[in-house]
Amino acid sequence: MRQFALHALVYLLGIASAAFVATEAHAAPGDAPASATTGARS
């Protein structure tokens, strides 16, 4: 059970980081704060 929780945490962390990178990649340099708040909301 403990190992399953660890794998689930790593899996969700990977999804979150991938989503963050995707939102940051499409943002212009001046739009970094706006994209950061959008990523946090969604």
Short mmCIF file of the C-alpha atoms (twelve columns), coordinates in Angstrom:
data_MODEL
# 
_entry.id   MODEL 
# 
loop_
_atom_site.group_PDB 
_atom_site.id 
_atom_site.type_symbol 
_atom_site.label_atom_id 
_atom_site.label_alt_id 
_atom_site.label_comp_id 
_atom_site.label_asym_id 
_atom_site.label_seq_id 
_atom_site.Cartn_x 
_atom_site.Cartn_y 
_atom_site.Cartn_z 
_atom_site.pdbx_PDB_model_num 
ATOM 1  C CA . MET A 1  0.000  0.000  0.000   1 
ATOM 2  C CA . ARG A 2  2.830  2.360  0.840   1 
ATOM 3  C CA . GLN A 3  4.527  1.707  -2.483  1 
ATOM 4  C CA . PHE A 4  1.246  2.325  -4.329  1 
ATOM 5  C CA . ALA A 5  0.894  5.703  -2.603  1 
ATOM 6  C CA . LEU A 6  4.459  6.592  -3.577  1 
ATOM 7  C CA . HIS A 7  3.830  5.657  -7.207  1 
ATOM 8  C CA . ALA A 8  0.576  7.621  -7.260  1 
ATOM 9  C CA . LEU A 9  2.343  10.665 -5.836  1 
ATOM 10 C CA . VAL A 10 5.110  10.482 -8.447  1 
ATOM 11 C CA . TYR A 11 2.496  9.985  -11.187 1 
ATOM 12 C CA . LEU A 12 0.480  13.037 -10.130 1 
ATOM 13 C CA . LEU A 13 3.654  15.076 -9.707  1 
ATOM 14 C CA . GLY A 14 4.657  14.178 -13.259 1 
ATOM 15 C CA . ILE A 15 1.262  15.256 -14.608 1 
ATOM 16 C CA . ALA A 16 1.397  18.529 -12.674 1 
ATOM 17 C CA . SER A 17 4.910  19.333 -13.865 1 
ATOM 18 C CA . ALA A 18 4.011  18.462 -17.458 1 
ATOM 19 C CA . ALA A 19 0.947  20.722 -17.322 1 
ATOM 20 C CA . PHE A 20 3.022  23.530 -15.810 1 
ATOM 21 C CA . VAL A 21 5.685  23.202 -18.516 1 
ATOM 22 C CA . ALA A 22 2.986  23.154 -21.209 1 
ATOM 23 C CA . THR A 23 1.370  26.363 -19.937 1 
ATOM 24 C CA . GLU A 24 4.728  28.108 -19.496 1 
ATOM 25 C CA . ALA A 25 5.924  27.055 -22.961 1 
ATOM 26 C CA . HIS A 26 2.995  28.783 -24.683 1 
ATOM 27 C CA . ALA A 27 3.304  31.982 -22.651 1 
ATOM 28 C CA . ALA A 28 5.201  35.044 -23.799 1 
ATOM 29 C CA . PRO A 29 8.008  36.252 -21.504 1 
ATOM 30 C CA . GLY A 30 5.828  39.074 -20.160 1 
ATOM 31 C CA . ASP A 31 2.897  36.735 -19.495 1 
ATOM 32 C CA . ALA A 32 4.640  34.501 -16.955 1 
ATOM 33 C CA . PRO A 33 2.602  35.662 -13.899 1 
ATOM 34 C CA . ALA A 34 -0.675 35.347 -15.803 1 
ATOM 35 C CA . SER A 35 0.102  31.820 -16.984 1 
ATOM 36 C CA . ALA A 36 1.213  30.849 -13.482 1 
ATOM 37 C CA . THR A 37 -2.118 31.937 -11.977 1 
ATOM 38 C CA . THR A 38 -4.026 30.183 -14.772 1 
ATOM 39 C CA . GLY A 39 -2.123 26.969 -14.118 1 
ATOM 40 C CA . ALA A 40 -2.815 27.205 -10.391 1 
ATOM 41 C CA . ARG A 41 -6.554 27.715 -10.958 1 
ATOM 42 C CA . SER A 42 -7.075 24.868 -13.415 1 
# 
